[in-house]
Structures are given as structure tokens and as C-alpha cells.
Amino acid sequence: MKKVFYLKSCDTCQKILKQFDLSDWELREIKTEPMTKEELGEMYQLTQSYEALFSKKSTQIKLRGLDVKSLQEKDFKKLLLDHYTFLKRPVFMTDKEIFVGNDKKNVEALKHYFGILE
């Protein structure tokens, strides 16, 4: 299994996806095809943390008046399943590895995974 969860309206996601050959990956646009509870469970198995999958930049945080510091794992899980913008993206997931988000360290790890040397 090789899946990428992304948002097509996110320029950063598009920029990252264009760097890699994803011809044998399943691409999932999370706004039109939200992740399932099972897929979130698979992500959790690889990260051991719902918080690690949670985007603290989601516009929904302010709209809902959430205090992120007070949230617990069960809260992160519920929110991730509730609205697609709570997922830190993009998420590249294989059977054994997961790459979450767009920070430089994660993108470098992805380049290494794909064998892109700079």
C-alpha cells in the first residue's frame, strides 16, 4: 500500500507532490474523499500519535474556539475524523513508513525515500 493524502487547493501540497514519481501511489484528495476511520488507524499505527497528524494551522481551530494545548489524544482523533483541514498534509503512507506534513525535515526524508539526492 502506498497512499498520499493531500488537498488540491493547497499550493504547498501541489509543490511537494510534483517533486516525486507517484505513478504507483494512490492519490487521495481529502476534501472530496475524506480519510476513513480505518485509514486514520493505519496512520496512528505508524506515528503512535494523533497529535502528530494534527495541523495546528487549521482555520477550524479559531472558528471552533479550540484550545489546542488542552486537547488530548482522543480529542485529536475525533477532530481528525470530523474535518479534513485538521490533517497535517500532505501525508505519504506505506505499509511501514509515514511522512507527515510539509516541514523541511519531512520533505528531505521523502526525497531520501524516493532516492532523490541533492
KEBAKE-515879 format. One record per atom (N, C-alpha, C): x, y, z; atom name; residue number from 0. Coordinates in Angstrom, 1 decimal, decimal comma, m for minus. Atoms other than C-alpha are relative to their C-alpha. Layout:
% KEBAKE-515879
[markol [X Y Z] "CA" NUM]
...
END
This chain:
% KEBAKE-515879
[markol [0,8 m1,2 0,0] "N" 0]
[markol [0,0 0,0 0,0] "CA" 0]
[markol [0,9 1,3 0,0] "C" 0]
[markol [m0,7 m1,3 0,1] "N" 1]
[markol [1,3 3,4 m1,0] "CA" 1]
[markol [m1,1 1,1 m0,3] "C" 1]
[markol [1,1 m1,0 0,1] "N" 2]
[markol [m1,1 6,4 m0,4] "CA" 2]
[markol [0,6 1,4 0,3] "C" 2]
[markol [m0,3 m1,3 m0,3] "N" 3]
[markol [m0,8 10,1 m0,5] "CA" 3]
[markol [m1,3 0,7 0,3] "C" 3]
[markol [1,2 m0,7 m0,3] "N" 4]
[markol [m3,4 12,2 1,3] "CA" 4]
[markol [0,4 1,5 m0,1] "C" 4]
[markol [m0,3 m1,4 0,3] "N" 5]
[markol [m3,4 15,8 0,1] "CA" 5]
[markol [m1,2 0,9 m0,2] "C" 5]
[markol [1,1 m1,0 0,3] "N" 6]
[markol [m5,5 18,9 m0,6] "CA" 6]
[markol [0,3 0,7 m1,3] "C" 6]
[markol [m0,3 m0,6 1,3] "N" 7]
[markol [m5,7 20,0 m4,2] "CA" 7]
[markol [0,1 1,5 0,0] "C" 7]
[markol [0,0 m1,4 0,0] "N" 8]
[markol [m6,3 23,6 m3,3] "CA" 8]
[markol [1,2 0,6 0,8] "C" 8]
[markol [m1,1 m0,3 m0,8] "N" 9]
[markol [m3,1 23,6 m1,2] "CA" 9]
[markol [1,2 0,1 m0,9] "C" 9]
[markol [m1,1 m0,2 0,9] "N" 10]
[markol [m0,2 25,1 m3,2] "CA" 10]
[markol [1,2 m0,8 0,5] "C" 10]
[markol [m1,2 0,7 m0,6] "N" 11]
[markol [2,4 23,6 m0,8] "CA" 11]
[markol [m0,1 m1,5 m0,3] "C" 11]
[markol [0,2 1,4 0,3] "N" 12]
[markol [0,9 20,1 m1,3] "CA" 12]
[markol [0,4 m0,2 m1,4] "C" 12]
[markol [m0,3 0,2 1,5] "N" 13]
[markol [1,0 20,5 m5,1] "CA" 13]
[markol [1,5 0,1 m0,3] "C" 13]
[markol [m1,4 m0,2 0,2] "N" 14]
[markol [4,6 21,7 m5,0] "CA" 14]
[markol [0,8 m1,2 0,4] "C" 14]
[markol [m0,7 1,2 m0,5] "N" 15]
[markol [5,7 18,7 m2,9] "CA" 15]
[markol [m0,3 m1,2 m0,9] "C" 15]
[markol [0,4 1,1 0,9] "N" 16]
[markol [3,7 16,2 m5,0] "CA" 16]
[markol [0,7 0,0 m1,3] "C" 16]
[markol [m0,6 m0,1 1,3] "N" 17]
[markol [5,3 17,4 m8,2] "CA" 17]
[markol [1,5 m0,4 0,0] "C" 17]
[markol [m1,4 0,4 m0,1] "N" 18]
[markol [8,8 16,5 m6,9] "CA" 18]
[markol [0,2 m1,5 m0,2] "C" 18]
[markol [m0,2 1,4 m0,1] "N" 19]
[markol [8,1 12,8 m6,9] "CA" 19]
[markol [m0,8 m0,8 m1,1] "C" 19]
[markol [0,7 0,8 0,9] "N" 20]
[markol [7,1 10,0 m9,3] "CA" 20]
[markol [m1,1 m0,8 0,8] "C" 20]
[markol [1,1 0,7 m0,8] "N" 21]
[markol [3,7 8,9 m7,8] "CA" 21]
[markol [m0,9 m0,9 m0,9] "C" 21]
[markol [0,8 0,8 0,9] "N" 22]
[markol [2,6 6,7 m10,7] "CA" 22]
[markol [m0,6 m1,3 0,7] "C" 22]
[markol [0,5 1,2 m0,7] "N" 23]
[markol [2,2 3,7 m8,4] "CA" 23]
[markol [m0,5 0,3 1,4] "C" 23]
[markol [0,5 m0,4 m1,2] "N" 24]
[markol [0,8 5,6 m5,5] "CA" 24]
[markol [m1,5 0,3 m0,1] "C" 24]
[markol [1,4 m0,4 0,0] "N" 25]
[markol [m2,9 6,0 m4,6] "CA" 25]
[markol [m0,1 1,5 0,5] "C" 25]
[markol [0,1 m1,4 m0,4] "N" 26]
[markol [m3,6 9,8 m4,5] "CA" 26]
[markol [m1,4 0,2 0,5] "C" 26]
[markol [1,3 m0,2 m0,7] "N" 27]
[markol [m6,4 10,8 m2,1] "CA" 27]
[markol [m0,2 1,5 0,3] "C" 27]
[markol [0,3 m1,4 m0,3] "N" 28]
[markol [m7,8 14,4 m2,2] "CA" 28]
[markol [m1,0 0,0 1,1] "C" 28]
[markol [0,8 0,2 m1,2] "N" 29]
[markol [m9,1 14,6 1,3] "CA" 29]
[markol [m1,2 0,9 0,1] "C" 29]
[markol [1,2 m0,8 m0,1] "N" 30]
[markol [m11,7 17,3 0,7] "CA" 30]
[markol [m1,2 m0,8 m0,7] "C" 30]
[markol [1,0 0,8 0,7] "N" 31]
[markol [m13,6 15,2 m1,9] "CA" 31]
[markol [m0,1 m1,4 0,4] "C" 31]
[markol [0,0 1,4 m0,4] "N" 32]
[markol [m12,7 11,8 m0,5] "CA" 32]
[markol [0,7 m0,1 1,4] "C" 32]
[markol [m0,6 0,0 m1,3] "N" 33]
[markol [m12,1 12,1 3,3] "CA" 33]
[markol [0,6 m1,3 0,4] "C" 33]
[markol [m0,6 1,3 m0,5] "N" 34]
[markol [m9,9 9,6 5,1] "CA" 34]
[markol [m1,0 m0,7 0,8] "C" 34]
[markol [0,9 0,8 m0,8] "N" 35]
[markol [m11,7 6,8 6,8] "CA" 35]
[markol [0,6 m0,2 1,4] "C" 35]
[markol [m0,5 0,4 m1,3] "N" 36]
[markol [m11,5 5,7 10,4] "CA" 36]
[markol [1,1 m1,0 0,0] "C" 36]
[markol [m1,0 1,0 0,1] "N" 37]
[markol [m9,5 2,7 9,3] "CA" 37]
[markol [1,3 0,6 m0,5] "C" 37]
[markol [m1,2 m0,6 0,5] "N" 38]
[markol [m7,0 4,8 7,4] "CA" 38]
[markol [0,6 0,9 1,1] "C" 38]
[markol [m0,6 m0,7 m1,1] "N" 39]
[markol [m6,6 7,1 10,4] "CA" 39]
[markol [0,7 m1,0 1,0] "C" 39]
[markol [m0,6 1,0 m0,9] "N" 40]
[markol [m6,0 4,0 12,5] "CA" 40]
[markol [1,4 m0,5 m0,6] "C" 40]
[markol [m1,2 0,4 0,6] "N" 41]
[markol [m3,3 2,9 10,0] "CA" 41]
[markol [1,1 1,1 0,2] "C" 41]
[markol [m0,9 m1,1 m0,2] "N" 42]
[markol [m1,7 6,3 10,3] "CA" 42]
[markol [0,5 0,0 1,4] "C" 42]
[markol [m0,3 0,0 m1,5] "N" 43]
[markol [m1,8 6,1 14,1] "CA" 43]
[markol [1,0 m1,1 0,3] "C" 43]
[markol [m0,9 1,1 m0,3] "N" 44]
[markol [m0,1 2,7 14,0] "CA" 44]
[markol [1,5 0,4 m0,4] "C" 44]
[markol [m1,4 m0,4 0,4] "N" 45]
[markol [2,9 4,3 12,2] "CA" 45]
[markol [0,5 1,2 0,8] "C" 45]
[markol [m0,5 m1,1 m0,7] "N" 46]
[markol [3,0 7,5 14,2] "CA" 46]
[markol [m0,1 m0,1 1,6] "C" 46]
[markol [0,3 0,2 m1,4] "N" 47]
[markol [1,7 6,3 17,6] "CA" 47]
[markol [m0,5 1,3 0,7] "C" 47]
[markol [0,4 m1,3 m0,5] "N" 48]
[markol [0,2 9,8 18,0] "CA" 48]
[markol [m1,0 0,7 m1,0] "C" 48]
[markol [0,9 m0,7 0,8] "N" 49]
[markol [m2,9 11,5 16,7] "CA" 49]
[markol [0,4 1,5 m0,1] "C" 49]
[markol [m0,4 m1,4 0,0] "N" 50]
[markol [m1,4 14,9 17,7] "CA" 50]
[markol [1,1 0,2 m1,1] "C" 50]
[markol [m1,0 m0,1 1,1] "N" 51]
[markol [1,5 14,2 15,2] "CA" 51]
[markol [m0,7 0,2 m1,4] "C" 51]
[markol [0,7 m0,1 1,3] "N" 52]
[markol [m1,1 14,0 12,4] "CA" 52]
[markol [m0,9 1,3 m0,1] "C" 52]
[markol [1,0 m1,2 m0,2] "N" 53]
[markol [m3,0 17,2 13,6] "CA" 53]
[markol [0,7 1,3 m0,5] "C" 53]
[markol [m0,5 m1,3 0,5] "N" 54]
[markol [m2,5 20,5 11,8] "CA" 54]
[markol [m0,4 1,1 1,0] "C" 54]
[markol [0,3 m1,1 m1,0] "N" 55]
[markol [m2,2 23,3 14,4] "CA" 55]
[markol [m0,2 1,3 m0,8] "C" 55]
[markol [0,2 m1,2 0,8] "N" 56]
[markol [m2,6 25,7 11,5] "CA" 56]
[markol [m1,4 0,0 m0,6] "C" 56]
[markol [1,4 0,1 0,6] "N" 57]
[markol [m6,2 24,6 10,6] "CA" 57]
[markol [m0,8 1,3 0,4] "C" 57]
[markol [0,9 m1,1 m0,3] "N" 58]
[markol [m8,6 27,5 10,3] "CA" 58]
[markol [m1,2 m0,4 0,9] "C" 58]
[markol [1,0 0,5 m0,9] "N" 59]
[markol [m11,1 25,4 12,1] "CA" 59]
[markol [0,2 0,2 1,5] "C" 59]
[markol [m0,4 m0,1 m1,4] "N" 60]
[markol [m9,2 25,8 15,4] "CA" 60]
[markol [m0,6 1,3 0,5] "C" 60]
[markol [0,5 m1,3 m0,4] "N" 61]
[markol [m10,1 29,5 15,6] "CA" 61]
[markol [m1,6 0,1 m0,1] "C" 61]
[markol [1,4 0,0 0,2] "N" 62]
[markol [m13,6 29,0 14,2] "CA" 62]
[markol [m0,8 m0,7 1,1] "C" 62]
[markol [0,6 0,8 m1,0] "N" 63]
[markol [m14,4 26,4 16,8] "CA" 63]
[markol [0,4 0,4 1,4] "C" 63]
[markol [m0,5 m0,5 m1,3] "N" 64]
[markol [m12,6 28,3 19,6] "CA" 64]
[markol [0,7 m1,1 0,8] "C" 64]
[markol [m0,7 1,1 m0,7] "N" 65]
[markol [m10,4 25,3 20,4] "CA" 65]
[markol [1,3 0,5 0,6] "C" 65]
[markol [m1,3 m0,2 m0,7] "N" 66]
[markol [m7,5 25,5 22,9] "CA" 66]
[markol [0,8 m1,3 m0,2] "C" 66]
[markol [m0,7 1,2 0,4] "N" 67]
[markol [m5,1 23,1 21,3] "CA" 67]
[markol [0,9 m0,6 1,1] "C" 67]
[markol [m0,8 0,5 m1,1] "N" 68]
[markol [m2,9 22,9 24,4] "CA" 68]
[markol [m0,8 m0,9 1,0] "C" 68]
[markol [0,8 0,8 m0,9] "N" 69]
[markol [m5,8 21,4 26,3] "CA" 69]
[markol [m0,5 m1,3 m0,6] "C" 69]
[markol [0,5 1,2 0,7] "N" 70]
[markol [m6,6 18,7 23,7] "CA" 70]
[markol [0,8 m1,2 0,4] "C" 70]
[markol [m0,7 1,3 m0,2] "N" 71]
[markol [m5,8 15,0 24,4] "CA" 71]
[markol [m0,1 m0,8 m1,2] "C" 71]
[markol [m0,1 0,8 1,2] "N" 72]
[markol [m5,2 12,2 22,0] "CA" 72]
[markol [m1,4 m0,3 m0,5] "C" 72]
[markol [1,3 0,4 0,5] "N" 73]
[markol [m8,9 11,2 21,9] "CA" 73]
[markol [m0,7 1,2 m0,7] "C" 73]
[markol [0,5 m1,3 0,7] "N" 74]
[markol [m9,8 14,9 21,0] "CA" 74]
[markol [0,6 0,1 m1,4] "C" 74]
[markol [m0,7 m0,1 1,3] "N" 75]
[markol [m7,2 14,9 18,2] "CA" 75]
[markol [m0,7 m1,0 m1,0] "C" 75]
[markol [0,6 1,0 0,9] "N" 76]
[markol [m8,7 11,7 16,8] "CA" 76]
[markol [m1,3 0,4 m0,4] "C" 76]
[markol [1,3 m0,4 0,4] "N" 77]
[markol [m12,2 13,0 16,9] "CA" 77]
[markol [0,0 1,1 m1,0] "C" 77]
[markol [0,0 m1,1 0,9] "N" 78]
[markol [m11,3 16,2 15,2] "CA" 78]
[markol [0,6 m0,4 m1,4] "C" 78]
[markol [m0,5 0,5 1,3] "N" 79]
[markol [m9,2 14,5 12,5] "CA" 79]
[markol [m1,1 m0,7 m0,8] "C" 79]
[markol [1,1 0,7 0,7] "N" 80]
[markol [m12,2 12,4 11,6] "CA" 80]
[markol [m1,1 1,0 m0,3] "C" 80]
[markol [1,1 m0,9 0,2] "N" 81]
[markol [m14,5 15,4 11,8] "CA" 81]
[markol [0,1 0,9 m1,2] "C" 81]
[markol [m0,2 m1,0 1,1] "N" 82]
[markol [m12,9 17,8 9,3] "CA" 82]
[markol [1,3 m0,2 m0,6] "C" 82]
[markol [m1,3 0,2 0,8] "N" 83]
[markol [m10,3 17,4 6,6] "CA" 83]
[markol [1,1 0,9 0,3] "C" 83]
[markol [m1,1 m1,0 m0,2] "N" 84]
[markol [m8,4 20,6 7,4] "CA" 84]
[markol [0,8 m0,3 1,3] "C" 84]
[markol [m0,7 0,3 m1,2] "N" 85]
[markol [m7,3 19,1 10,7] "CA" 85]
[markol [1,2 m0,9 m0,3] "C" 85]
[markol [m1,1 0,9 0,4] "N" 86]
[markol [m5,0 16,6 8,9] "CA" 86]
[markol [1,2 0,9 m0,5] "C" 86]
[markol [m1,2 m0,6 0,5] "N" 87]
[markol [m1,4 17,9 8,6] "CA" 87]
[markol [0,4 m0,7 m1,3] "C" 87]
[markol [m0,2 0,5 1,4] "N" 88]
[markol [m0,6 17,5 4,9] "CA" 88]
[markol [1,2 0,5 m0,7] "C" 88]
[markol [0,5 1,3 0,5] "N" 89]
[markol [0,5 16,0 2,7] "CA" 89]
[markol [0,5 m1,1 0,9] "C" 89]
[markol [m0,4 1,2 m0,8] "N" 90]
[markol [0,7 12,5 4,3] "CA" 90]
[markol [0,3 m1,0 m1,1] "C" 90]
[markol [m0,4 1,1 0,8] "N" 91]
[markol [2,7 9,9 2,4] "CA" 91]
[markol [0,1 m1,2 0,9] "C" 91]
[markol [0,0 1,2 m0,9] "N" 92]
[markol [2,0 6,4 3,8] "CA" 92]
[markol [0,2 m1,2 m0,8] "C" 92]
[markol [m0,3 1,3 0,5] "N" 93]
[markol [3,4 3,0 3,0] "CA" 93]
[markol [m0,4 m1,0 1,1] "C" 93]
[markol [0,3 1,0 m1,1] "N" 94]
[markol [2,9 m0,3 4,9] "CA" 94]
[markol [0,9 0,2 1,2] "C" 94]
[markol [m1,0 0,0 m1,1] "N" 95]
[markol [6,0 0,5 7,0] "CA" 95]
[markol [0,4 1,4 0,4] "C" 95]
[markol [m0,5 m1,4 m0,3] "N" 96]
[markol [6,6 4,3 6,9] "CA" 96]
[markol [m1,1 1,0 m0,3] "C" 96]
[markol [1,0 m1,1 0,2] "N" 97]
[markol [4,7 7,6 7,1] "CA" 97]
[markol [0,8 1,3 0,0] "C" 97]
[markol [m0,6 m1,3 0,1] "N" 98]
[markol [5,8 11,1 6,2] "CA" 98]
[markol [m1,2 1,0 0,1] "C" 98]
[markol [1,1 m0,9 m0,3] "N" 99]
[markol [3,5 13,8 7,7] "CA" 99]
[markol [0,4 1,4 m0,1] "C" 99]
[markol [m0,2 m1,4 0,0] "N" 100]
[markol [3,4 17,4 6,8] "CA" 100]
[markol [1,0 0,5 m1,1] "C" 100]
[markol [m0,8 m0,6 1,1] "N" 101]
[markol [5,4 19,9 4,7] "CA" 101]
[markol [1,2 0,7 0,6] "C" 101]
[markol [m1,2 m0,6 m0,5] "N" 102]
[markol [8,2 20,9 7,0] "CA" 102]
[markol [1,2 m0,5 m0,7] "C" 102]
[markol [m1,2 0,3 0,7] "N" 103]
[markol [11,7 20,8 5,6] "CA" 103]
[markol [0,6 m1,4 0,3] "C" 103]
[markol [m0,5 1,3 m0,5] "N" 104]
[markol [12,8 17,8 7,6] "CA" 104]
[markol [m0,8 m1,2 m0,7] "C" 104]
[markol [0,8 1,1 0,6] "N" 105]
[markol [9,9 15,7 6,3] "CA" 105]
[markol [0,2 m0,1 m1,5] "C" 105]
[markol [m0,2 0,0 1,4] "N" 106]
[markol [10,4 16,8 2,7] "CA" 106]
[markol [1,3 m0,6 m0,4] "C" 106]
[markol [m1,3 0,6 0,3] "N" 107]
[markol [14,1 15,8 2,9] "CA" 107]
[markol [m0,1 m1,5 0,2] "C" 107]
[markol [0,2 1,5 m0,3] "N" 108]
[markol [13,1 12,4 4,4] "CA" 108]
[markol [m0,7 m0,6 m1,2] "C" 108]
[markol [0,7 0,5 1,2] "N" 109]
[markol [10,7 12,0 1,4] "CA" 109]
[markol [1,0 m0,2 m1,2] "C" 109]
[markol [m1,0 0,1 1,1] "N" 110]
[markol [13,5 12,8 m1,1] "CA" 110]
[markol [0,9 m1,2 0,2] "C" 110]
[markol [m0,9 1,2 m0,3] "N" 111]
[markol [15,7 10,2 0,6] "CA" 111]
[markol [m0,8 m1,3 m0,3] "C" 111]
[markol [0,9 1,2 0,3] "N" 112]
[markol [12,8 7,6 0,4] "CA" 112]
[markol [m0,1 m0,2 m1,5] "C" 112]
[markol [0,1 0,2 1,5] "N" 113]
[markol [12,4 8,3 m3,3] "CA" 113]
[markol [1,3 0,0 m0,7] "C" 113]
[markol [m1,4 0,1 0,5] "N" 114]
[markol [16,2 8,2 m3,8] "CA" 114]
[markol [0,4 1,3 m0,8] "C" 114]
[markol [m0,4 m1,3 0,6] "N" 115]
[markol [16,5 11,9 m4,8] "CA" 115]
[markol [1,1 0,6 0,8] "C" 115]
[markol [m1,2 m0,6 m0,7] "N" 116]
[markol [19,9 13,2 m3,9] "CA" 116]
[markol [0,3 1,4 m0,5] "C" 116]
[markol [m0,3 m1,3 0,4] "N" 117]
[markol [20,7 16,8 m3,9] "CA" 117]
[markol [1,4 0,4 0,4] "C" 117]
END
